[in-house]
Amino acid sequence: MAVEFKDYYHVLGVSPKATDDEIKKAFRTLARKYHPDVAKDKKSAEEKFKELNEAHEVLSDPESRQKYDQLGANWKTGVPSRPPPGRAGGRPTEHRAGDETDEFQFEGTGFSDFFEQFFSGQASRARGASPFGRHGAANGNQEPEAAYRGQDIQGDILITLDEALKGAMRTISVRRTNARTGQAEPATYQVRIPAGIQAGQAIKVRGKGGEGLGGGSAGDIYLRVRYAQHPDWHTRGADLVGQLELTPWEAVLGATVPVRTLESTVSIKVAAGTQQGQQLRVRGQGLPAGAGKRGDLYVGVSIQVPPHVSKEEERLWKQLADQSTFDPRKAA
């Protein structure tokens, strides 16, 4: 099946010569606008949010961005590409029958066909992917000599931090193109995303992989979890980490500042004299950490200077400058 090219620079509204900071800023601005929690049209916002995540996933990584830019020169001709035999989503997902190879394609995992073919990495055993070899079951329990266990299918699934926090059910489709008949055989499954699952772990769908041969059992589907980028938070284990932007007077005088978490809004007390880069913690507002516990939420202080001031504000700043004895160049 032909694969449609994705113009990730256009998705983020930046130039192909954009800097890393410009890409990051564009993503955060658009992600805040289209985050399903705040958008009025949640369905279209969800699709746009996935598209933004995909573009950011590729362009924010130097190696992936270089690969994408190299691909771009070949895609300008408008000639669509076809996944090579035995690969779907950039991952080996074949099931051999003699010299023939079936092809598998995922839908509903949160990634486009273009991303899956060129930029999706293969899950590794260390991250919970298939513990099986090409044939035979785990722990040395081999199928009968004439029987061959079906191939395990490996893929990625994009989940939001909200889904990681609360858990969710997702509908995915797997379309197998039979190498012998050329017929597409679609199948749809309900996949449970457990609360607290971490990026890199795999969700197993038992017995829904490639068909076995000679009476052998079917393989499994393994979906490696990838977190969708959030406009405000990134993860550190079960902790959530973000920024708290403060005015100079809030940092100097102290303040109580509202911060929106994944679930609600909490108030963070900022002590007088808080410094740039200082981290503040809110306990128990992170992701599930097991045993009924949750990680914490951390915000790094970022003191923002007004880009423009009125004449009256300028007069007051000058008055403060005349009266203040503080000199950061002489401070210990």
Protein Blocks (a to p, Z undefined) as FASTA:
>chain_A
ZZddddfklmnopafkbcfklmmmmmmmmmmmmgmklpmblmlmmmmmmmmmmmmmmmmp
mklmmmmmmmmmmmmnopacdddehiahhiacbdcehjaccddddehilpafklmmmmpc
cddfknopafbdfbocehhiacdfkbccdddddddddddfklmmnopadddddddddfkl
opacdddddddddehiaehiacddehiaccdeehiacddddddddddddfkbccehjbcc
ddddddfklmmnopadddddfkbccdddddehiaehiacddehiaccebjhiacdddddd
dddddfbdcfklmmmmmmmmmmpccdfklpZZ
